[in-house]
Amino acid sequence: MSSLLKIFFVSICTIVYTNINAYTATVEYSKSDSTEIPNTYQKTTNTDSKIYTAAEQMPRFPQGSSALSSYINNSIKYPLSAIEDGIQGHVIIQFVVTDTGKIREVKIARGLSTDIDNEAIRVIKSLPDFIPGRIRGKKVNVWYTLPISFYPPKATPLTY
């Protein structure tokens, strides 16, 4: 009887030990300091260089975001056709800031009308160079998304 009890006890302990180990995760750490750069890029059709959708340091306009807004607002020429048609709203535009800070691959993610979309593209293509994005200190190509507001200029009353 005692040997049967010992076998039963050992069996129970084995089952419990096995179940505990089944729920324990083993994490192994590498001794090297290198880690993988996140796979958040797309390959361009023109070249083999990668375009990241995110970076440790995102690209930025040299004088800051308020200067970028001012530049865009001062550069927009509201299309007459949009004024006549009463079109207003936001255009979402995407472009690549290259590792040299140049603007490339400008495209409309969400547009309003052909004339307004073309004006948004014209303004973005006229931007001065950005400070490029960086990953681990290396300059990289990064997608940049920007909303641009289009509202007709306020009419100034005529004075006689």
C-alpha positions in Angstrom: 0.0 0.0 0.0 2.8 2.4 0.8 4.5 1.8 -2.5 1.2 2.6 -4.3 0.9 5.8 -2.3 4.5 6.8 -3.2 3.8 6.2 -6.9 0.6 8.3 -6.6 2.5 11.1 -4.8 5.3 11.1 -7.3 2.8 11.2 -10.2 1.0 14.1 -8.7 4.3 16.0 -8.2 5.3 15.3 -11.8 2.1 16.6 -13.2 2.2 19.7 -11.1 5.9 20.4 -12.0 5.2 19.8 -15.7 2.2 22.2 -15.7 4.2 24.9 -13.9 7.0 24.7 -16.5 4.5 24.8 -19.3 3.4 28.3 -18.2 6.8 29.7 -17.6 8.4 31.7 -20.4 12.1 31.5 -21.0 13.7 34.7 -22.2 17.2 34.6 -23.6 19.2 37.8 -23.8 22.1 38.3 -26.2 25.3 39.7 -24.8 25.8 41.9 -27.9 24.7 45.5 -27.7 23.2 45.4 -31.2 19.4 45.3 -31.6 17.3 45.1 -34.7 16.0 48.3 -36.2 12.2 48.0 -36.4 10.9 46.8 -39.8 8.9 49.9 -40.4 9.9 50.7 -43.9 8.9 50.3 -47.5 11.1 49.9 -50.5 10.8 52.6 -53.1 10.2 51.7 -56.7 13.0 54.0 -58.0 15.9 52.9 -55.7 16.8 50.2 -53.2 16.8 52.7 -50.3 14.3 52.1 -47.5 11.6 54.5 -46.6 10.6 54.3 -42.9 7.1 55.2 -41.6 8.6 56.1 -38.2 12.0 57.1 -36.9 13.6 57.7 -33.5 14.0 61.3 -34.6 11.3 62.3 -37.1 12.2 64.8 -39.9 11.5 68.4 -38.9 11.3 71.8 -40.5 14.5 73.7 -39.7 12.7 76.6 -37.9 10.1 74.4 -36.2 6.5 73.4 -36.7 5.0 76.9 -36.3 7.4 78.2 -39.0 6.2 75.3 -41.2 2.6 76.3 -40.7 3.4 79.9 -41.5 5.3 79.0 -44.6 2.4 76.9 -45.9 -0.2 79.5 -45.1 1.8 82.2 -46.8 2.4 80.1 -49.9 -1.1 78.9 -50.6 -2.9 80.5 -53.4 -6.5 79.5 -53.0 -7.8 78.3 -56.4 -10.5 80.6 -57.8 -12.5 77.5 -58.9 -12.6 76.3 -55.3 -13.9 79.7 -54.2 -16.6 79.7 -56.9 -17.6 76.1 -56.0 -17.5 76.8 -52.2 -15.0 74.0 -51.6 -13.1 74.1 -48.3 -11.6 71.7 -45.8 -8.5 69.7 -45.2 -6.1 68.0 -47.6 -4.0 65.2 -46.1 -0.7 65.1 -48.0 2.2 62.6 -47.7 5.7 62.9 -48.8 9.1 61.5 -48.2 11.8 63.5 -46.5 15.0 61.9 -47.8 18.2 61.3 -45.8 19.5 64.6 -47.3 16.3 66.5 -46.3 14.9 66.8 -49.8 11.1 66.4 -50.4 10.2 63.5 -52.7 7.2 61.3 -53.7 4.6 63.9 -52.8 1.0 62.4 -52.9 -2.5 63.2 -51.7 -3.8 60.8 -49.1 -7.1 62.5 -48.8 -8.1 65.4 -51.2 -10.8 67.9 -51.8 -10.7 68.8 -55.5 -8.2 68.6 -58.3 -7.3 72.3 -58.1 -6.9 72.3 -54.3 -5.0 69.0 -54.3 -2.6 70.4 -57.0 -2.1 73.6 -55.0 -1.2 71.5 -51.9 1.3 69.5 -54.0 2.8 72.7 -55.4 3.3 74.2 -51.9 4.9 71.0 -50.5 7.3 70.7 -53.4 8.4 74.3 -52.8 9.3 73.7 -49.2 13.0 74.2 -48.2 15.0 71.2 -47.1 14.0 69.5 -43.8 16.3 68.2 -41.1 16.3 64.5 -42.0 14.9 61.8 -39.7 17.4 59.5 -37.9 17.5 56.0 -36.6 20.3 55.1 -34.3 22.1 58.3 -35.4 21.9 57.5 -39.1 20.0 59.7 -41.4 17.1 57.8 -43.1 14.3 58.4 -45.6 11.0 58.9 -43.7 7.3 59.3 -44.8 5.8 62.5 -43.5 2.1 63.1 -43.3 0.7 66.6 -43.0 -2.8 68.1 -43.0 -3.2 71.4 -44.9 -6.3 73.5 -44.3 -8.0 75.2 -47.2 -10.5 77.9 -46.4 -11.3 80.8 -48.7 -9.7 84.2 -47.8 -12.1 86.5 -46.0 -13.5 89.2 -48.2 -12.6 92.7 -47.3 -15.5 95.1 -47.5 -15.3 97.7 -50.2 -14.9 101.3 -48.9 -16.1 104.3 -51.0 
